[in-house]
Amino acid sequence: MGNPLLDICANTEPDFLTKYDLEANNAILAEDKHQPMYKEMAAMGNVEYIAGGATQNTMRVAQWILRKPNCASFMGSVGIDEFSATLEKKAKEAGVTVRYQKQDKHPTGTCAVVVTKNGMCRSLVANLAAANHFTKSHLEIPENKAIMEKAKYYYISGFFLTVSPESILMVAKHACENNKTFCMNLSAPFLCEFFKEPMMQAFPYIDIIFGNETEAAKFSEVQGLGTTDVKEIALKMSALTKKNSSRGRVVIITQGADNVVLAKDGKITEFPATRLTEDKLIDTNGAGDAFVGGFVSQLVQEKAVDACIKCGIWAATEIIQRSGCSFSSDVVYQE
């Protein structure tokens, strides 16, 4: 489950960030002051519209690697409009089963993706609109409940904490009670800080948690873990209270082109990321989503964690060589 959003993506100069009080590598929810930027970006010559939303991106990438349609199902809330038709079309093309909750009073959400420094940085500003109106009742529709109960693995981005914490807990408790694997993502520093309570209600149910170094640092600060060292943070996150004690929590922290940090069974393992030359790096937007998509594609095949991480690194490396979270069907993952 997550927020299905149509990405409005454009390369801009740094002064565009200044104009709208944005940071180069951050993700926030839109405020009133940000509303004019969507129209301004839409008028830019280099603007692209790409099917987005963090969780849906992840499911699309996982399907791309798996090469077997309808392994993944996705739920989120959209409007009844052209944007939702585009999102559904792109998801189905990728082989994802979508079960949208459709809103007739709210438009489909959008996300401004402001790319700067020749693709090195991306600032995300989400205007959730319809995505903000997902309700637990959608999970209780018999067809949707059947999909949820049939699934063996669950992935929800942290962004959904701002929308429907009760839906997250419903899925999390089902996973825990049935010894299935429940995964989440820290997703953005502001979630660790301003949505601390719903995050920590879900945390005991999390079997695998993803995040990047900035999100991990904010989590440590807010939770009073007493360290800024990424490896120590990962170990402390893995040791936090967990409902399903039959297996330990796995923590995975990405660091851009630096090593991926894995905390598992009280130990740290590092995996080298693939560092691209600047001419090959097009757009870092979607890198984190792609990493999780690659990871999940191997997880559902019951591969070892190191194999999952290696596929995640491969997927992220492929995605950042293209604009937006997009991929070529000609490229096939080879272990």
ZATOR-253485 format. One record per residue (C-alpha): x negated, y, z negated; residue in one letter. Coordinates in nm, 3 decimals. Layout:
! ZATOR-253485
<pt><u>X</u><v>Y</v><w>Z</w><r>a</r></pt>
...
***
This chain:
! ZATOR-253485
<pt><u>0.000</u><v>0.000</v><w>0.000</w><r>m</r></pt>
<pt><u>-0.112</u><v>0.353</v><w>0.066</w><r>g</r></pt>
<pt><u>-0.036</u><v>0.685</v><w>0.230</w><r>n</r></pt>
<pt><u>0.011</u><v>0.661</v><w>0.609</w><r>p</r></pt>
<pt><u>-0.119</u><v>0.990</v><w>0.747</w><r>l</r></pt>
<pt><u>-0.190</u><v>1.117</v><w>1.096</w><r>l</r></pt>
<pt><u>-0.543</u><v>1.263</v><w>1.096</w><r>d</r></pt>
<pt><u>-0.589</u><v>1.601</v><w>1.261</w><r>i</r></pt>
<pt><u>-0.962</u><v>1.592</v><w>1.324</w><r>c</r></pt>
<pt><u>-1.192</u><v>1.870</v><w>1.449</w><r>a</r></pt>
<pt><u>-1.559</u><v>1.962</v><w>1.439</w><r>n</r></pt>
<pt><u>-1.594</u><v>2.310</v><w>1.289</w><r>t</r></pt>
<pt><u>-1.855</u><v>2.558</v><w>1.171</w><r>e</r></pt>
<pt><u>-1.928</u><v>2.578</v><w>0.795</w><r>p</r></pt>
<pt><u>-1.747</u><v>2.913</v><w>0.770</w><r>d</r></pt>
<pt><u>-1.417</u><v>2.728</v><w>0.831</w><r>f</r></pt>
<pt><u>-1.478</u><v>2.547</v><w>0.500</w><r>l</r></pt>
<pt><u>-1.546</u><v>2.877</v><w>0.327</w><r>t</r></pt>
<pt><u>-1.228</u><v>3.030</v><w>0.472</w><r>k</r></pt>
<pt><u>-1.012</u><v>2.759</v><w>0.312</w><r>y</r></pt>
<pt><u>-1.220</u><v>2.711</v><w>-0.004</w><r>d</r></pt>
<pt><u>-1.326</u><v>2.356</v><w>0.087</w><r>l</r></pt>
<pt><u>-1.631</u><v>2.144</v><w>0.004</w><r>e</r></pt>
<pt><u>-1.823</u><v>1.965</v><w>0.280</w><r>a</r></pt>
<pt><u>-1.783</u><v>1.611</v><w>0.142</w><r>n</r></pt>
<pt><u>-1.463</u><v>1.595</v><w>-0.057</w><r>n</r></pt>
<pt><u>-1.101</u><v>1.482</v><w>-0.045</w><r>a</r></pt>
<pt><u>-0.818</u><v>1.690</v><w>-0.192</w><r>i</r></pt>
<pt><u>-0.443</u><v>1.739</v><w>-0.173</w><r>l</r></pt>
<pt><u>-0.328</u><v>2.043</v><w>0.024</w><r>a</r></pt>
<pt><u>-0.219</u><v>2.355</v><w>-0.165</w><r>e</r></pt>
<pt><u>-0.025</u><v>2.652</v><w>-0.026</w><r>d</r></pt>
<pt><u>-0.350</u><v>2.825</v><w>0.070</w><r>k</r></pt>
<pt><u>-0.438</u><v>2.532</v><w>0.299</w><r>h</r></pt>
<pt><u>-0.114</u><v>2.523</v><w>0.499</w><r>q</r></pt>
<pt><u>-0.231</u><v>2.761</v><w>0.780</w><r>p</r></pt>
<pt><u>-0.535</u><v>2.542</v><w>0.854</w><r>m</r></pt>
<pt><u>-0.325</u><v>2.266</v><w>1.015</w><r>y</r></pt>
<pt><u>-0.193</u><v>2.504</v><w>1.280</w><r>k</r></pt>
<pt><u>-0.537</u><v>2.659</v><w>1.328</w><r>e</r></pt>
<pt><u>-0.698</u><v>2.315</v><w>1.378</w><r>m</r></pt>
<pt><u>-0.419</u><v>2.205</v><w>1.615</w><r>a</r></pt>
<pt><u>-0.508</u><v>2.501</v><w>1.839</w><r>a</r></pt>
<pt><u>-0.879</u><v>2.408</v><w>1.856</w><r>m</r></pt>
<pt><u>-1.007</u><v>2.274</v><w>2.188</w><r>g</r></pt>
<pt><u>-1.180</u><v>1.973</v><w>2.032</w><r>n</r></pt>
<pt><u>-0.891</u><v>1.856</v><w>1.809</w><r>v</r></pt>
<pt><u>-0.807</u><v>1.486</v><w>1.800</w><r>e</r></pt>
<pt><u>-0.505</u><v>1.308</v><w>1.650</w><r>y</r></pt>
<pt><u>-0.598</u><v>0.971</v><w>1.501</w><r>i</r></pt>
<pt><u>-0.387</u><v>0.717</v><w>1.310</w><r>a</r></pt>
<pt><u>-0.514</u><v>0.749</v><w>0.956</w><r>g</r></pt>
<pt><u>-0.449</u><v>0.717</v><w>0.587</w><r>g</r></pt>
<pt><u>-0.724</u><v>0.540</v><w>0.392</w><r>a</r></pt>
<pt><u>-0.550</u><v>0.208</v><w>0.326</w><r>t</r></pt>
<pt><u>-0.400</u><v>0.175</v><w>0.673</w><r>q</r></pt>
<pt><u>-0.747</u><v>0.246</v><w>0.819</w><r>n</r></pt>
<pt><u>-0.888</u><v>-0.035</v><w>0.606</w><r>t</r></pt>
<pt><u>-0.620</u><v>-0.280</v><w>0.722</w><r>m</r></pt>
<pt><u>-0.680</u><v>-0.186</v><w>1.088</w><r>r</r></pt>
<pt><u>-1.055</u><v>-0.246</v><w>1.053</w><r>v</r></pt>
<pt><u>-1.001</u><v>-0.580</v><w>0.876</w><r>a</r></pt>
<pt><u>-0.769</u><v>-0.691</v><w>1.157</w><r>q</r></pt>
<pt><u>-1.020</u><v>-0.578</v><w>1.421</w><r>w</r></pt>
<pt><u>-1.287</u><v>-0.800</v><w>1.268</w><r>i</r></pt>
<pt><u>-1.059</u><v>-1.098</v><w>1.197</w><r>l</r></pt>
<pt><u>-0.932</u><v>-1.116</v><w>1.559</w><r>r</r></pt>
<pt><u>-0.614</u><v>-1.286</v><w>1.438</w><r>k</r></pt>
<pt><u>-0.300</u><v>-1.067</v><w>1.439</w><r>p</r></pt>
<pt><u>-0.075</u><v>-1.010</v><w>1.139</w><r>n</r></pt>
<pt><u>-0.314</u><v>-1.122</v><w>0.865</w><r>c</r></pt>
<pt><u>-0.257</u><v>-0.787</v><w>0.697</w><r>a</r></pt>
<pt><u>0.068</u><v>-0.616</v><w>0.599</w><r>s</r></pt>
<pt><u>0.087</u><v>-0.249</v><w>0.506</w><r>f</r></pt>
<pt><u>0.351</u><v>-0.047</v><w>0.321</w><r>m</r></pt>
<pt><u>0.378</u><v>0.328</v><w>0.283</w><r>g</r></pt>
<pt><u>0.624</u><v>0.609</v><w>0.343</w><r>s</r></pt>
<pt><u>0.669</u><v>0.811</v><w>0.666</w><r>v</r></pt>
<pt><u>0.913</u><v>1.052</v><w>0.827</w><r>g</r></pt>
<pt><u>1.132</u><v>0.968</v><w>1.124</w><r>i</r></pt>
<pt><u>0.935</u><v>1.156</v><w>1.387</w><r>d</r></pt>
<pt><u>0.674</u><v>1.142</v><w>1.662</w><r>e</r></pt>
<pt><u>0.384</u><v>1.118</v><w>1.416</w><r>f</r></pt>
<pt><u>0.524</u><v>0.805</v><w>1.247</w><r>s</r></pt>
<pt><u>0.587</u><v>0.649</v><w>1.589</w><r>a</r></pt>
<pt><u>0.217</u><v>0.708</v><w>1.670</w><r>t</r></pt>
<pt><u>0.105</u><v>0.560</v><w>1.337</w><r>l</r></pt>
<pt><u>0.320</u><v>0.250</v><w>1.383</w><r>e</r></pt>
<pt><u>0.204</u><v>0.202</v><w>1.742</w><r>k</r></pt>
<pt><u>-0.165</u><v>0.222</v><w>1.643</w><r>k</r></pt>
<pt><u>-0.115</u><v>-0.014</v><w>1.347</w><r>a</r></pt>
<pt><u>0.066</u><v>-0.271</v><w>1.559</w><r>k</r></pt>
<pt><u>-0.197</u><v>-0.245</v><w>1.834</w><r>e</r></pt>
<pt><u>-0.455</u><v>-0.335</v><w>1.569</w><r>a</r></pt>
<pt><u>-0.245</u><v>-0.635</v><w>1.460</w><r>g</r></pt>
<pt><u>-0.123</u><v>-0.493</v><w>1.128</w><r>v</r></pt>
<pt><u>0.234</u><v>-0.571</v><w>1.017</w><r>t</r></pt>
<pt><u>0.385</u><v>-0.241</v><w>0.898</w><r>v</r></pt>
<pt><u>0.684</u><v>-0.209</v><w>0.666</w><r>r</r></pt>
<pt><u>0.730</u><v>0.167</v><w>0.633</w><r>y</r></pt>
<pt><u>0.978</u><v>0.328</v><w>0.399</w><r>q</r></pt>
<pt><u>1.133</u><v>0.592</v><w>0.626</w><r>k</r></pt>
<pt><u>1.238</u><v>0.936</v><w>0.502</w><r>q</r></pt>
<pt><u>1.492</u><v>1.146</v><w>0.691</w><r>d</r></pt>
<pt><u>1.431</u><v>1.460</v><w>0.484</w><r>k</r></pt>
<pt><u>1.050</u><v>1.472</v><w>0.497</w><r>h</r></pt>
<pt><u>0.805</u><v>1.474</v><w>0.792</w><r>p</r></pt>
<pt><u>0.524</u><v>1.222</v><w>0.826</w><r>t</r></pt>
<pt><u>0.217</u><v>1.323</v><w>0.630</w><r>g</r></pt>
<pt><u>-0.096</u><v>1.460</v><w>0.792</w><r>t</r></pt>
<pt><u>-0.459</u><v>1.487</v><w>0.689</w><r>c</r></pt>
<pt><u>-0.688</u><v>1.764</v><w>0.809</w><r>a</r></pt>
<pt><u>-1.032</u><v>1.614</v><w>0.874</w><r>v</r></pt>
<pt><u>-1.280</u><v>1.900</v><w>0.887</w><r>v</r></pt>
<pt><u>-1.607</u><v>1.770</v><w>1.030</w><r>v</r></pt>
<pt><u>-1.925</u><v>1.977</v><w>0.985</w><r>t</r></pt>
<pt><u>-2.304</u><v>1.939</v><w>1.020</w><r>k</r></pt>
<pt><u>-2.280</u><v>1.744</v><w>1.347</w><r>n</r></pt>
<pt><u>-2.067</u><v>1.470</v><w>1.196</w><r>g</r></pt>
<pt><u>-2.270</u><v>1.434</v><w>0.874</w><r>m</r></pt>
<pt><u>-1.995</u><v>1.575</v><w>0.649</w><r>c</r></pt>
<pt><u>-1.618</u><v>1.548</v><w>0.638</w><r>r</r></pt>
<pt><u>-1.372</u><v>1.735</v><w>0.418</w><r>s</r></pt>
<pt><u>-1.025</u><v>1.580</v><w>0.389</w><r>l</r></pt>
<pt><u>-0.715</u><v>1.783</v><w>0.304</w><r>v</r></pt>
<pt><u>-0.405</u><v>1.566</v><w>0.278</w><r>a</r></pt>
<pt><u>-0.056</u><v>1.709</v><w>0.324</w><r>n</r></pt>
<pt><u>0.133</u><v>1.404</v><w>0.198</w><r>l</r></pt>
<pt><u>0.488</u><v>1.511</v><w>0.291</w><r>a</r></pt>
<pt><u>0.687</u><v>1.186</v><w>0.340</w><r>a</r></pt>
<pt><u>0.400</u><v>0.975</v><w>0.204</w><r>a</r></pt>
<pt><u>0.467</u><v>1.131</v><w>-0.136</w><r>n</r></pt>
<pt><u>0.815</u><v>0.978</v><w>-0.152</w><r>h</r></pt>
<pt><u>0.741</u><v>0.604</v><w>-0.160</w><r>f</r></pt>
<pt><u>0.949</u><v>0.430</v><w>-0.427</w><r>t</r></pt>
<pt><u>0.924</u><v>0.093</v><w>-0.599</w><r>k</r></pt>
<pt><u>1.270</u><v>0.008</v><w>-0.461</w><r>s</r></pt>
<pt><u>1.104</u><v>-0.048</v><w>-0.120</w><r>h</r></pt>
<pt><u>0.909</u><v>-0.340</v><w>-0.272</w><r>l</r></pt>
<pt><u>1.232</u><v>-0.486</v><w>-0.406</w><r>e</r></pt>
<pt><u>1.391</u><v>-0.522</v><w>-0.060</w><r>i</r></pt>
<pt><u>1.397</u><v>-0.905</v><w>-0.011</w><r>p</r></pt>
<pt><u>1.190</u><v>-0.903</v><w>0.314</w><r>e</r></pt>
<pt><u>0.927</u><v>-0.679</v><w>0.156</w><r>n</r></pt>
<pt><u>0.918</u><v>-0.867</v><w>-0.170</w><r>k</r></pt>
<pt><u>0.863</u><v>-1.188</v><w>0.027</w><r>a</r></pt>
<pt><u>0.559</u><v>-1.031</v><w>0.200</w><r>i</r></pt>
<pt><u>0.420</u><v>-0.917</v><w>-0.135</w><r>m</r></pt>
<pt><u>0.468</u><v>-1.259</v><w>-0.295</w><r>e</r></pt>
<pt><u>0.321</u><v>-1.447</v><w>0.001</w><r>k</r></pt>
<pt><u>0.000</u><v>-1.239</v><w>0.001</w><r>a</r></pt>
<pt><u>-0.313</u><v>-1.375</v><w>-0.167</w><r>k</r></pt>
<pt><u>-0.514</u><v>-1.051</v><w>-0.170</w><r>y</r></pt>
<pt><u>-0.403</u><v>-0.695</v><w>-0.247</w><r>y</r></pt>
<pt><u>-0.571</u><v>-0.363</v><w>-0.171</w><r>y</r></pt>
<pt><u>-0.444</u><v>-0.020</v><w>-0.274</w><r>i</r></pt>
<pt><u>-0.644</u><v>0.302</v><w>-0.243</w><r>s</r></pt>
<pt><u>-0.666</u><v>0.535</v><w>-0.541</w><r>g</r></pt>
<pt><u>-0.482</u><v>0.801</v><w>-0.340</w><r>f</r></pt>
<pt><u>-0.160</u><v>0.605</v><w>-0.405</w><r>f</r></pt>
<pt><u>-0.193</u><v>0.688</v><w>-0.777</w><r>l</r></pt>
<pt><u>-0.053</u><v>1.034</v><w>-0.695</w><r>t</r></pt>
<pt><u>0.255</u><v>0.878</v><w>-0.533</w><r>v</r></pt>
<pt><u>0.385</u><v>0.565</v><w>-0.705</w><r>s</r></pt>
<pt><u>0.191</u><v>0.429</v><w>-1.005</w><r>p</r></pt>
<pt><u>0.489</u><v>0.205</v><w>-1.089</w><r>e</r></pt>
<pt><u>0.457</u><v>0.033</v><w>-0.748</w><r>s</r></pt>
<pt><u>0.085</u><v>-0.021</v><w>-0.809</w><r>i</r></pt>
<pt><u>0.156</u><v>-0.180</v><w>-1.147</w><r>l</r></pt>
<pt><u>0.427</u><v>-0.404</v><w>-1.000</w><r>m</r></pt>
<pt><u>0.180</u><v>-0.545</v><w>-0.745</w><r>v</r></pt>
<pt><u>-0.108</u><v>-0.555</v><w>-0.997</w><r>a</r></pt>
<pt><u>0.094</u><v>-0.754</v><w>-1.251</w><r>k</r></pt>
<pt><u>0.213</u><v>-0.997</v><w>-0.985</w><r>h</r></pt>
<pt><u>-0.149</u><v>-1.055</v><w>-0.877</w><r>a</r></pt>
<pt><u>-0.264</u><v>-1.105</v><w>-1.236</w><r>c</r></pt>
<pt><u>0.019</u><v>-1.344</v><w>-1.329</w><r>e</r></pt>
<pt><u>-0.046</u><v>-1.556</v><w>-1.018</w><r>n</r></pt>
<pt><u>-0.429</u><v>-1.546</v><w>-1.035</w><r>n</r></pt>
<pt><u>-0.455</u><v>-1.357</v><w>-0.703</w><r>k</r></pt>
<pt><u>-0.715</u><v>-1.093</v><w>-0.618</w><r>t</r></pt>
<pt><u>-0.624</u><v>-0.727</v><w>-0.678</w><r>f</r></pt>
<pt><u>-0.852</u><v>-0.456</v><w>-0.534</w><r>c</r></pt>
<pt><u>-0.849</u><v>-0.079</v><w>-0.567</w><r>m</r></pt>
<pt><u>-1.067</u><v>0.219</v><w>-0.472</w><r>n</r></pt>
<pt><u>-1.162</u><v>0.526</v><w>-0.674</w><r>l</r></pt>
<pt><u>-1.107</u><v>0.714</v><w>-0.344</w><r>s</r></pt>
<pt><u>-1.182</u><v>1.073</v><w>-0.461</w><r>a</r></pt>
<pt><u>-1.334</u><v>1.250</v><w>-0.762</w><r>p</r></pt>
<pt><u>-1.014</u><v>1.445</v><w>-0.837</w><r>f</r></pt>
<pt><u>-0.825</u><v>1.118</v><w>-0.894</w><r>l</r></pt>
<pt><u>-1.070</u><v>1.010</v><w>-1.165</w><r>c</r></pt>
<pt><u>-1.014</u><v>1.343</v><w>-1.338</w><r>e</r></pt>
<pt><u>-0.654</u><v>1.453</v><w>-1.283</w><r>f</r></pt>
<pt><u>-0.491</u><v>1.110</v><w>-1.244</w><r>f</r></pt>
<pt><u>-0.692</u><v>0.949</v><w>-1.521</w><r>k</r></pt>
<pt><u>-0.388</u><v>0.805</v><w>-1.703</w><r>e</r></pt>
<pt><u>-0.228</u><v>0.610</v><w>-1.413</w><r>p</r></pt>
<pt><u>-0.576</u><v>0.503</v><w>-1.298</w><r>m</r></pt>
<pt><u>-0.657</u><v>0.354</v><w>-1.636</w><r>m</r></pt>
<pt><u>-0.315</u><v>0.185</v><w>-1.660</w><r>q</r></pt>
<pt><u>-0.402</u><v>-0.001</v><w>-1.338</w><r>a</r></pt>
<pt><u>-0.770</u><v>-0.057</v><w>-1.421</w><r>f</r></pt>
<pt><u>-0.732</u><v>-0.368</v><w>-1.644</w><r>p</r></pt>
<pt><u>-0.572</u><v>-0.548</v><w>-1.348</w><r>y</r></pt>
<pt><u>-0.848</u><v>-0.466</v><w>-1.099</w><r>i</r></pt>
<pt><u>-1.061</u><v>-0.760</v><w>-0.987</w><r>d</r></pt>
<pt><u>-1.267</u><v>-0.563</v><w>-0.730</w><r>i</r></pt>
<pt><u>-1.315</u><v>-0.186</v><w>-0.745</w><r>i</r></pt>
<pt><u>-1.478</u><v>0.022</v><w>-0.472</w><r>f</r></pt>
<pt><u>-1.611</u><v>0.377</v><w>-0.487</w><r>g</r></pt>
<pt><u>-1.894</u><v>0.603</v><w>-0.373</w><r>n</r></pt>
<pt><u>-2.165</u><v>0.766</v><w>-0.582</w><r>e</r></pt>
<pt><u>-1.976</u><v>1.098</v><w>-0.625</w><r>t</r></pt>
<pt><u>-1.659</u><v>0.924</v><w>-0.740</w><r>e</r></pt>
<pt><u>-1.858</u><v>0.699</v><w>-0.974</w><r>a</r></pt>
<pt><u>-2.028</u><v>1.001</v><w>-1.132</w><r>a</r></pt>
<pt><u>-1.692</u><v>1.172</v><w>-1.196</w><r>k</r></pt>
<pt><u>-1.544</u><v>0.848</v><w>-1.336</w><r>f</r></pt>
<pt><u>-1.839</u><v>0.817</v><w>-1.577</w><r>s</r></pt>
<pt><u>-1.802</u><v>1.179</v><w>-1.687</w><r>e</r></pt>
<pt><u>-1.426</u><v>1.157</v><w>-1.746</w><r>v</r></pt>
<pt><u>-1.443</u><v>0.816</v><w>-1.918</w><r>q</r></pt>
<pt><u>-1.739</u><v>0.917</v><w>-2.134</w><r>g</r></pt>
<pt><u>-1.963</u><v>0.635</v><w>-2.013</w><r>l</r></pt>
<pt><u>-2.267</u><v>0.844</v><w>-2.106</w><r>g</r></pt>
<pt><u>-2.474</u><v>0.797</v><w>-1.792</w><r>t</r></pt>
<pt><u>-2.529</u><v>0.943</v><w>-1.445</w><r>t</r></pt>
<pt><u>-2.720</u><v>0.638</v><w>-1.318</w><r>d</r></pt>
<pt><u>-2.509</u><v>0.466</v><w>-1.051</w><r>v</r></pt>
<pt><u>-2.627</u><v>0.117</v><w>-1.149</w><r>k</r></pt>
<pt><u>-2.546</u><v>0.173</v><w>-1.517</w><r>e</r></pt>
<pt><u>-2.207</u><v>0.319</v><w>-1.426</w><r>i</r></pt>
<pt><u>-2.129</u><v>0.013</v><w>-1.213</w><r>a</r></pt>
<pt><u>-2.222</u><v>-0.224</v><w>-1.498</w><r>l</r></pt>
<pt><u>-2.013</u><v>-0.029</v><w>-1.748</w><r>k</r></pt>
<pt><u>-1.715</u><v>-0.020</v><w>-1.511</w><r>m</r></pt>
<pt><u>-1.740</u><v>-0.397</v><w>-1.466</w><r>s</r></pt>
<pt><u>-1.733</u><v>-0.444</v><w>-1.845</w><r>a</r></pt>
<pt><u>-1.416</u><v>-0.241</v><w>-1.910</w><r>l</r></pt>
<pt><u>-1.112</u><v>-0.430</v><w>-2.040</w><r>t</r></pt>
<pt><u>-0.966</u><v>-0.679</v><w>-1.791</w><r>k</r></pt>
<pt><u>-0.632</u><v>-0.865</v><w>-1.812</w><r>k</r></pt>
<pt><u>-0.731</u><v>-1.171</v><w>-1.606</w><r>n</r></pt>
<pt><u>-1.028</u><v>-1.301</v><w>-1.803</w><r>s</r></pt>
<pt><u>-1.078</u><v>-1.606</v><w>-1.580</w><r>s</r></pt>
<pt><u>-1.312</u><v>-1.400</v><w>-1.360</w><r>r</r></pt>
<pt><u>-1.516</u><v>-1.087</v><w>-1.416</w><r>g</r></pt>
<pt><u>-1.459</u><v>-0.756</v><w>-1.244</w><r>r</r></pt>
<pt><u>-1.671</u><v>-0.684</v><w>-0.937</w><r>v</r></pt>
<pt><u>-1.781</u><v>-0.321</v><w>-0.886</w><r>v</r></pt>
<pt><u>-1.913</u><v>-0.197</v><w>-0.551</w><r>i</r></pt>
<pt><u>-2.053</u><v>0.155</v><w>-0.513</w><r>i</r></pt>
<pt><u>-2.158</u><v>0.287</v><w>-0.172</w><r>t</r></pt>
<pt><u>-2.410</u><v>0.572</v><w>-0.137</w><r>q</r></pt>
<pt><u>-2.395</u><v>0.683</v><w>0.225</w><r>g</r></pt>
<pt><u>-2.718</u><v>0.574</v><w>0.396</w><r>a</r></pt>
<pt><u>-2.866</u><v>0.460</v><w>0.062</w><r>d</r></pt>
<pt><u>-2.829</u><v>0.117</v><w>-0.098</w><r>n</r></pt>
<pt><u>-2.489</u><v>-0.033</v><w>-0.177</w><r>v</r></pt>
<pt><u>-2.477</u><v>-0.122</v><w>-0.549</w><r>v</r></pt>
<pt><u>-2.301</u><v>-0.438</v><w>-0.665</w><r>l</r></pt>
<pt><u>-2.227</u><v>-0.510</v><w>-1.032</w><r>a</r></pt>
<pt><u>-2.119</u><v>-0.872</v><w>-1.087</w><r>k</r></pt>
<pt><u>-2.153</u><v>-1.107</v><w>-1.384</w><r>d</r></pt>
<pt><u>-2.353</u><v>-0.848</v><w>-1.576</w><r>g</r></pt>
<pt><u>-2.614</u><v>-0.813</v><w>-1.302</w><r>k</r></pt>
<pt><u>-2.694</u><v>-0.550</v><w>-1.040</w><r>i</r></pt>
<pt><u>-2.774</u><v>-0.636</v><w>-0.680</w><r>t</r></pt>
<pt><u>-2.856</u><v>-0.378</v><w>-0.412</w><r>e</r></pt>
<pt><u>-2.795</u><v>-0.406</v><w>-0.038</w><r>f</r></pt>
<pt><u>-2.968</u><v>-0.174</v><w>0.211</w><r>p</r></pt>
<pt><u>-2.732</u><v>0.033</v><w>0.425</w><r>a</r></pt>
<pt><u>-2.811</u><v>0.084</v><w>0.793</w><r>t</r></pt>
<pt><u>-2.963</u><v>0.430</v><w>0.844</w><r>r</r></pt>
<pt><u>-2.878</u><v>0.571</v><w>1.186</w><r>l</r></pt>
<pt><u>-3.073</u><v>0.835</v><w>1.375</w><r>t</r></pt>
<pt><u>-2.890</u><v>1.169</v><w>1.390</w><r>e</r></pt>
<pt><u>-2.808</u><v>1.134</v><w>1.760</w><r>d</r></pt>
<pt><u>-2.610</u><v>0.813</v><w>1.692</w><r>k</r></pt>
<pt><u>-2.412</u><v>0.950</v><w>1.399</w><r>l</r></pt>
<pt><u>-2.089</u><v>1.099</v><w>1.535</w><r>i</r></pt>
<pt><u>-1.846</u><v>1.120</v><w>1.243</w><r>d</r></pt>
<pt><u>-1.863</u><v>0.989</v><w>0.885</w><r>t</r></pt>
<pt><u>-1.484</u><v>1.012</v><w>0.849</w><r>n</r></pt>
<pt><u>-1.350</u><v>0.664</v><w>0.778</w><r>g</r></pt>
<pt><u>-1.685</u><v>0.515</v><w>0.678</w><r>a</r></pt>
<pt><u>-1.563</u><v>0.417</v><w>0.330</w><r>g</r></pt>
<pt><u>-1.234</u><v>0.280</v><w>0.467</w><r>d</r></pt>
<pt><u>-1.426</u><v>0.078</v><w>0.726</w><r>a</r></pt>
<pt><u>-1.664</u><v>-0.059</v><w>0.462</w><r>f</r></pt>
<pt><u>-1.369</u><v>-0.194</v><w>0.264</w><r>v</r></pt>
<pt><u>-1.207</u><v>-0.327</v><w>0.583</w><r>g</r></pt>
<pt><u>-1.522</u><v>-0.521</v><w>0.666</w><r>g</r></pt>
<pt><u>-1.550</u><v>-0.647</v><w>0.309</w><r>f</r></pt>
<pt><u>-1.185</u><v>-0.758</v><w>0.297</w><r>v</r></pt>
<pt><u>-1.211</u><v>-0.936</v><w>0.635</w><r>s</r></pt>
<pt><u>-1.465</u><v>-1.174</v><w>0.480</w><r>q</r></pt>
<pt><u>-1.303</u><v>-1.185</v><w>0.134</w><r>l</r></pt>
<pt><u>-0.981</u><v>-1.333</v><w>0.275</w><r>v</r></pt>
<pt><u>-1.193</u><v>-1.604</v><w>0.437</w><r>q</r></pt>
<pt><u>-1.330</u><v>-1.679</v><w>0.089</w><r>e</r></pt>
<pt><u>-1.686</u><v>-1.581</v><w>0.180</w><r>k</r></pt>
<pt><u>-1.939</u><v>-1.495</v><w>-0.092</w><r>a</r></pt>
<pt><u>-1.956</u><v>-1.134</v><w>-0.212</w><r>v</r></pt>
<pt><u>-2.293</u><v>-1.069</v><w>-0.045</w><r>d</r></pt>
<pt><u>-2.145</u><v>-1.177</v><w>0.292</w><r>a</r></pt>
<pt><u>-1.849</u><v>-0.946</v><w>0.232</w><r>c</r></pt>
<pt><u>-2.080</u><v>-0.651</v><w>0.158</w><r>i</r></pt>
<pt><u>-2.295</u><v>-0.715</v><w>0.465</w><r>k</r></pt>
<pt><u>-1.986</u><v>-0.711</v><w>0.686</w><r>c</r></pt>
<pt><u>-1.872</u><v>-0.392</v><w>0.512</w><r>g</r></pt>
<pt><u>-2.203</u><v>-0.224</v><w>0.594</w><r>i</r></pt>
<pt><u>-2.177</u><v>-0.342</v><w>0.955</w><r>w</r></pt>
<pt><u>-1.821</u><v>-0.210</v><w>0.991</w><r>a</r></pt>
<pt><u>-1.905</u><v>0.130</v><w>0.840</w><r>a</r></pt>
<pt><u>-2.210</u><v>0.160</v><w>1.068</w><r>t</r></pt>
<pt><u>-1.994</u><v>0.087</v><w>1.375</w><r>e</r></pt>
<pt><u>-1.722</u><v>0.336</v><w>1.276</w><r>i</r></pt>
<pt><u>-1.954</u><v>0.633</v><w>1.215</w><r>i</r></pt>
<pt><u>-2.082</u><v>0.605</v><w>1.571</w><r>q</r></pt>
<pt><u>-1.733</u><v>0.698</v><w>1.696</w><r>r</r></pt>
<pt><u>-1.490</u><v>0.981</v><w>1.634</w><r>s</r></pt>
<pt><u>-1.241</u><v>0.912</v><w>1.354</w><r>g</r></pt>
<pt><u>-1.171</u><v>0.566</v><w>1.215</w><r>c</r></pt>
<pt><u>-1.164</u><v>0.404</v><w>1.559</w><r>s</r></pt>
<pt><u>-1.332</u><v>0.101</v><w>1.712</w><r>f</r></pt>
<pt><u>-1.386</u><v>-0.085</v><w>2.037</w><r>s</r></pt>
<pt><u>-1.220</u><v>-0.425</v><w>2.087</w><r>s</r></pt>
<pt><u>-1.531</u><v>-0.524</v><w>2.285</w><r>d</r></pt>
<pt><u>-1.749</u><v>-0.516</v><w>1.972</w><r>v</r></pt>
<pt><u>-1.738</u><v>-0.843</v><w>1.777</w><r>v</r></pt>
<pt><u>-1.883</u><v>-0.903</v><w>1.430</w><r>y</r></pt>
<pt><u>-2.157</u><v>-1.166</v><w>1.423</w><r>q</r></pt>
<pt><u>-2.267</u><v>-1.291</v><w>1.083</w><r>e</r></pt>
***
